[in-house]
């Protein structure tokens, strides 16, 4: 836990929601209609897995992975509208709960908004083609954090969502520069004081594999300096 993290978080209940499979329709409204039951479980914080649109190019299956995001600043229209999501957050807060959203900042879908508008912000192979550093994640392309413009865009995006949500669960946070997370956390604090941050780390063998390929990858101890660390995972399949 970071030094300024409220120690009471250790005793709070986190409830994860995968909207696509929630209720009868898989929408923000389905979750809203179920909030009283969720609260009755003793839930303190609702964690929404990615709420953003999914890319179409290179999809895994017919629907695609929610971690292959095409636009960080939009919501998946299958779930409802932005107004629907904002109302959902308001209803969560009205019941005394908080909510966080997944942020997937290591990569985007190949046909993302950023890929079209800022192709220079992407990691590339020896032939100059955008690629993923992990071969199993063939439905995405990695971002390149050597670009200051990328940092600015992503931090501003976090601050935008912090108007409505209380924090973020950071997907494969280990792959992203620690200084970026420190910068982002400081900026979000101005918008949402006391924001909740949750990092996904990776297991030791995976760290060794990535570092062995000459790529950047943080250890749990390095991550824990700025936020709480989620149980390590190897891949999303």
Secondary structure, 3 states (H helix, E strand, C coil): CCCCCCHHHHHCCEEEECHHHCCCCCCHHHHHHCHHHHHHCCCCEEEECCCCEECCCCCCCCCCCCCCEEECCCCCCCCCCHHHHHHHHHHHHHCCCEEEEEECCCEEECCCHHHHHCHHHECECCCCCECCCCCCCCCEEEECCCCHHHHHHHHHHHHHHCCCCCEEEECCHHHCCHHHHHHHHHHHHHHCCCCEEEEEEECHHHHHHHHHCCCCCCCHHHHCCCCEEEEEECCCC
